[in-house]
Amino acid sequence: MTEVQERKSRRRPKELARDVAERRLAWMMVSPSLVLMALVAAFPIGYALWLSMNQYSLMQAGLSRFVGLQNYVEILSGEAWWTAFLQTVTFTVISVSLELILGTAMALLLNQAFRGRGLLRTVVLVPYAVLTVVSAITWRTMFEPSLGLVTTVLNGLGLPGGDLVWLGEPGYAMAVVILADVWKTTPFVALLVLAGLQVIPSDVYEAAQIDGASKVKTFFNITLPLLKPALVLAAIFRTLDALRIFDLPFVLTRGANGTETMSMLAYRELRENRLIGEGSALSILTFLTVMVFALMYIRFAGGNLRDEAKEK
């Protein structure tokens, strides 16, 4: 018998009854919130799941019938879904990786003590405060073929790319979308990492300095391991957000030239083609993809953090 089991066996009946009453009271207090969450989240998801198993079109009158999993079979056997899936994953991996690297560098800089640090922290957060649509319009204007800032600067310096239609070429269009996303959301990552830096005890760095550790060794052996919870949290938030990306590529390219994401594909079927069943099925598949990635993070990254905490 373990120590925990021995403690439970020595507990009095009154203590057990009090625990049962506390659990019952806790469930009674959280039940209104659970019901509200079910109405706000579970009901729309369930309704979308029901629609995805029907064939219903606003373009053809009278077309409405239950088809079961036929919509899912047709989507998964076609190329459009897998192309959008690959493009979304490519965007997510590259953008989140860049944001973690740049955000960590920004957080290390903002964590230093210098005059005007508070003002710089505020200014750094400006891109994240800008609306995504406004940010996308700005970046689209910057890469206009003849009047854009980027093309004008490249032409003025005689560098290659000045005569390139960035948003009209596959590969280059995705690069612009990634740059716009990194510019906007890197401050969010930096804010999370900065919060992680603030809780690292200063005596750890003092001990490393006494031992003669260099700044590089201190970063990789002390700072980076202690920042792991903040980095994992930032990666989770940004990955789940990037997998659902819609507004940024929609405004920049309308999904053309290899930038169509899973959410944009679902939007096209729902709003433009008016295929409610197929569009709902695409939405459910996008939702399941995000959930799978979330569970993977919780299972591997979150599980490792819990194991490390138990060892300590």
Contacts in CASP RR format, 6 or more apart in sequence:
PFRMAT RR
TARGET T0000
AUTHOR 0000-0000-0000
METHOD contacts of the structure
MODEL  1
MTEVQERKSRRRPKELARDVAERRLAWMMVSPSLVLMALVAAFPIGYALW
LSMNQYSLMQAGLSRFVGLQNYVEILSGEAWWTAFLQTVTFTVISVSLEL
ILGTAMALLLNQAFRGRGLLRTVVLVPYAVLTVVSAITWRTMFEPSLGLV
TTVLNGLGLPGGDLVWLGEPGYAMAVVILADVWKTTPFVALLVLAGLQVI
PSDVYEAAQIDGASKVKTFFNITLPLLKPALVLAAIFRTLDALRIFDLPF
VLTRGANGTETMSMLAYRELRENRLIGEGSALSILTFLTVMVFALMYIRF
AGGNLRDEAKEK
1 9 0 8 1.000
45 284 0 8 1.000
45 287 0 8 1.000
48 280 0 8 1.000
48 283 0 8 1.000
48 284 0 8 1.000
49 280 0 8 1.000
49 284 0 8 1.000
51 276 0 8 1.000
51 277 0 8 1.000
51 280 0 8 1.000
52 71 0 8 1.000
52 72 0 8 1.000
52 277 0 8 1.000
52 279 0 8 1.000
52 280 0 8 1.000
52 281 0 8 1.000
52 283 0 8 1.000
52 284 0 8 1.000
53 66 0 8 1.000
53 67 0 8 1.000
53 68 0 8 1.000
53 69 0 8 1.000
53 71 0 8 1.000
53 277 0 8 1.000
53 281 0 8 1.000
54 64 0 8 1.000
54 65 0 8 1.000
54 66 0 8 1.000
54 67 0 8 1.000
54 68 0 8 1.000
54 276 0 8 1.000
54 277 0 8 1.000
55 63 0 8 1.000
55 64 0 8 1.000
55 65 0 8 1.000
55 66 0 8 1.000
55 67 0 8 1.000
55 70 0 8 1.000
55 71 0 8 1.000
55 277 0 8 1.000
56 63 0 8 1.000
56 64 0 8 1.000
56 275 0 8 1.000
56 276 0 8 1.000
56 277 0 8 1.000
57 63 0 8 1.000
57 274 0 8 1.000
57 275 0 8 1.000
57 276 0 8 1.000
58 274 0 8 1.000
58 276 0 8 1.000
59 273 0 8 1.000
59 274 0 8 1.000
59 275 0 8 1.000
71 277 0 8 1.000
71 278 0 8 1.000
71 279 0 8 1.000
71 280 0 8 1.000
71 281 0 8 1.000
72 281 0 8 1.000
72 285 0 8 1.000
74 278 0 8 1.000
75 81 0 8 1.000
75 278 0 8 1.000
75 281 0 8 1.000
75 282 0 8 1.000
75 285 0 8 1.000
76 285 0 8 1.000
80 265 0 8 1.000
81 262 0 8 1.000
81 265 0 8 1.000
81 282 0 8 1.000
81 285 0 8 1.000
83 258 0 8 1.000
83 260 0 8 1.000
84 260 0 8 1.000
84 261 0 8 1.000
84 262 0 8 1.000
84 264 0 8 1.000
84 265 0 8 1.000
85 262 0 8 1.000
85 289 0 8 1.000
87 174 0 8 1.000
87 258 0 8 1.000
87 259 0 8 1.000
87 260 0 8 1.000
87 261 0 8 1.000
88 242 0 8 1.000
88 243 0 8 1.000
88 245 0 8 1.000
88 261 0 8 1.000
88 262 0 8 1.000
89 243 0 8 1.000
90 174 0 8 1.000
91 174 0 8 1.000
91 177 0 8 1.000
91 178 0 8 1.000
91 181 0 8 1.000
91 242 0 8 1.000
91 245 0 8 1.000
91 249 0 8 1.000
91 259 0 8 1.000
91 261 0 8 1.000
92 239 0 8 1.000
92 242 0 8 1.000
92 243 0 8 1.000
92 245 0 8 1.000
94 178 0 8 1.000
95 178 0 8 1.000
95 181 0 8 1.000
95 182 0 8 1.000
95 185 0 8 1.000
95 238 0 8 1.000
95 242 0 8 1.000
96 235 0 8 1.000
96 238 0 8 1.000
96 239 0 8 1.000
96 242 0 8 1.000
98 178 0 8 1.000
98 182 0 8 1.000
98 186 0 8 1.000
99 181 0 8 1.000
99 182 0 8 1.000
99 185 0 8 1.000
99 186 0 8 1.000
99 189 0 8 1.000
99 234 0 8 1.000
99 238 0 8 1.000
100 189 0 8 1.000
100 231 0 8 1.000
100 234 0 8 1.000
100 235 0 8 1.000
100 238 0 8 1.000
102 182 0 8 1.000
102 186 0 8 1.000
102 189 0 8 1.000
102 190 0 8 1.000
103 186 0 8 1.000
103 187 0 8 1.000
103 189 0 8 1.000
103 190 0 8 1.000
103 193 0 8 1.000
104 189 0 8 1.000
104 190 0 8 1.000
104 193 0 8 1.000
104 227 0 8 1.000
104 231 0 8 1.000
106 124 0 8 1.000
106 186 0 8 1.000
106 187 0 8 1.000
106 190 0 8 1.000
106 193 0 8 1.000
107 189 0 8 1.000
107 190 0 8 1.000
107 191 0 8 1.000
107 193 0 8 1.000
107 194 0 8 1.000
107 197 0 8 1.000
108 197 0 8 1.000
108 223 0 8 1.000
110 117 0 8 1.000
110 120 0 8 1.000
110 121 0 8 1.000
110 124 0 8 1.000
110 190 0 8 1.000
110 194 0 8 1.000
111 194 0 8 1.000
111 197 0 8 1.000
111 198 0 8 1.000
121 194 0 8 1.000
124 187 0 8 1.000
124 190 0 8 1.000
125 187 0 8 1.000
125 191 0 8 1.000
126 187 0 8 1.000
127 135 0 8 1.000
127 183 0 8 1.000
127 184 0 8 1.000
127 186 0 8 1.000
127 187 0 8 1.000
128 184 0 8 1.000
128 185 0 8 1.000
128 187 0 8 1.000
128 188 0 8 1.000
128 191 0 8 1.000
130 184 0 8 1.000
132 184 0 8 1.000
132 247 0 8 1.000
132 248 0 8 1.000
132 251 0 8 1.000
133 247 0 8 1.000
133 251 0 8 1.000
135 180 0 8 1.000
135 183 0 8 1.000
135 184 0 8 1.000
135 248 0 8 1.000
136 180 0 8 1.000
136 247 0 8 1.000
136 248 0 8 1.000
136 250 0 8 1.000
136 251 0 8 1.000
136 252 0 8 1.000
137 251 0 8 1.000
139 176 0 8 1.000
139 179 0 8 1.000
139 180 0 8 1.000
139 183 0 8 1.000
139 252 0 8 1.000
140 167 0 8 1.000
140 251 0 8 1.000
140 252 0 8 1.000
141 147 0 8 1.000
141 148 0 8 1.000
141 149 0 8 1.000
142 148 0 8 1.000
142 149 0 8 1.000
142 150 0 8 1.000
143 150 0 8 1.000
143 151 0 8 1.000
143 166 0 8 1.000
143 167 0 8 1.000
143 176 0 8 1.000
144 151 0 8 1.000
145 151 0 8 1.000
145 163 0 8 1.000
145 164 0 8 1.000
145 165 0 8 1.000
150 162 0 8 1.000
150 166 0 8 1.000
151 161 0 8 1.000
151 162 0 8 1.000
151 163 0 8 1.000
151 164 0 8 1.000
151 166 0 8 1.000
154 160 0 8 1.000
154 161 0 8 1.000
154 162 0 8 1.000
155 162 0 8 1.000
155 163 0 8 1.000
164 172 0 8 1.000
166 172 0 8 1.000
166 173 0 8 1.000
166 175 0 8 1.000
166 176 0 8 1.000
167 173 0 8 1.000
167 176 0 8 1.000
167 252 0 8 1.000
167 253 0 8 1.000
167 257 0 8 1.000
168 253 0 8 1.000
168 256 0 8 1.000
168 257 0 8 1.000
169 257 0 8 1.000
170 257 0 8 1.000
170 258 0 8 1.000
171 257 0 8 1.000
171 258 0 8 1.000
172 257 0 8 1.000
173 252 0 8 1.000
173 253 0 8 1.000
173 256 0 8 1.000
173 257 0 8 1.000
173 258 0 8 1.000
173 259 0 8 1.000
174 257 0 8 1.000
174 258 0 8 1.000
174 259 0 8 1.000
176 252 0 8 1.000
176 253 0 8 1.000
177 248 0 8 1.000
177 249 0 8 1.000
177 252 0 8 1.000
177 253 0 8 1.000
177 259 0 8 1.000
180 248 0 8 1.000
180 252 0 8 1.000
181 242 0 8 1.000
181 245 0 8 1.000
181 248 0 8 1.000
184 248 0 8 1.000
185 238 0 8 1.000
185 241 0 8 1.000
188 234 0 8 1.000
188 237 0 8 1.000
188 238 0 8 1.000
189 234 0 8 1.000
189 238 0 8 1.000
192 230 0 8 1.000
192 233 0 8 1.000
192 234 0 8 1.000
192 237 0 8 1.000
193 227 0 8 1.000
193 230 0 8 1.000
193 231 0 8 1.000
193 234 0 8 1.000
195 230 0 8 1.000
196 226 0 8 1.000
196 227 0 8 1.000
196 229 0 8 1.000
196 230 0 8 1.000
197 223 0 8 1.000
197 227 0 8 1.000
197 230 0 8 1.000
200 222 0 8 1.000
200 223 0 8 1.000
200 226 0 8 1.000
200 227 0 8 1.000
204 222 0 8 1.000
204 226 0 8 1.000
205 218 0 8 1.000
205 222 0 8 1.000
208 217 0 8 1.000
208 218 0 8 1.000
208 221 0 8 1.000
208 222 0 8 1.000
209 218 0 8 1.000
213 221 0 8 1.000
213 222 0 8 1.000
228 305 0 8 1.000
229 305 0 8 1.000
232 297 0 8 1.000
232 301 0 8 1.000
232 302 0 8 1.000
232 305 0 8 1.000
235 297 0 8 1.000
235 301 0 8 1.000
236 294 0 8 1.000
236 297 0 8 1.000
236 301 0 8 1.000
239 293 0 8 1.000
239 297 0 8 1.000
240 290 0 8 1.000
240 293 0 8 1.000
240 294 0 8 1.000
243 262 0 8 1.000
243 286 0 8 1.000
243 289 0 8 1.000
243 290 0 8 1.000
243 293 0 8 1.000
244 262 0 8 1.000
244 263 0 8 1.000
244 286 0 8 1.000
244 290 0 8 1.000
245 261 0 8 1.000
245 263 0 8 1.000
246 261 0 8 1.000
246 263 0 8 1.000
246 264 0 8 1.000
246 267 0 8 1.000
249 255 0 8 1.000
249 259 0 8 1.000
249 260 0 8 1.000
249 261 0 8 1.000
249 264 0 8 1.000
250 264 0 8 1.000
250 267 0 8 1.000
252 259 0 8 1.000
253 259 0 8 1.000
255 261 0 8 1.000
255 264 0 8 1.000
260 268 0 8 1.000
262 282 0 8 1.000
262 285 0 8 1.000
262 286 0 8 1.000
262 289 0 8 1.000
263 286 0 8 1.000
265 282 0 8 1.000
266 279 0 8 1.000
266 282 0 8 1.000
266 283 0 8 1.000
266 286 0 8 1.000
269 275 0 8 1.000
269 278 0 8 1.000
269 279 0 8 1.000
269 282 0 8 1.000
270 276 0 8 1.000
270 279 0 8 1.000
270 280 0 8 1.000
270 282 0 8 1.000
270 283 0 8 1.000
END
